[in-house]
């Protein structure tokens, strides 16, 4: 790490907003190797748990994200998933809703009693209040996202609230996936994330740093 923000005896927990992290990495031109990601932060302290949050389209015969979900489940991550919901907006367009903010926030608040340092992999400004709440419990929070994409993926208010901010691009050499890695081939290409009204068109990402 570029500067001293971790301590070896700290109890760490990782909370990964899957759609948000995927969009941030792709905006920087690389895919994440989740084995390397886990190893990188496990070396920085006592990693208690690594949570990964994603919504799944349950009625599809084959979900392109399923191979990654299954791989993560067997390789050290705690998966938190739920089915997406389909609805029709006022203009008659079919949309998919699959926001995981509530699930992530609840788990962060529960884990705050048992950890010293939370790593939040998201740039979503809606999490600023959550970060503030766990900081009052004596827990430090590091946000991992990017300001180098256009537009930036991390909300300014979230970055200001965090104790530390790690630029995702600076971690790329340590966590990027080689094309020979076989557990995924663009596995998140159809993952959905929420806009302000938590609704997106199928197969599109939103700029969650807003």
Secondary structure, 3 states (H helix, E strand, C coil): CCCCCCCCCCEEEEEEEHHHHHHHHHHCCCCECHHHHHHHHHCCCEEEEEEEEEEECCCCCCCCCHHHHHHHHHCCCEEEEEECEEEECCCCCEEEECCCHHHHHHHHHHHCCCCCEEEEECCCHHHHHHHHHHHCCCCEEEEEECCCCCCCCCCHHHHHHCCEEEEHHHHHHHHECCCCCCCCCCCCCCCCCCCCCCCECCCCCCCCCC
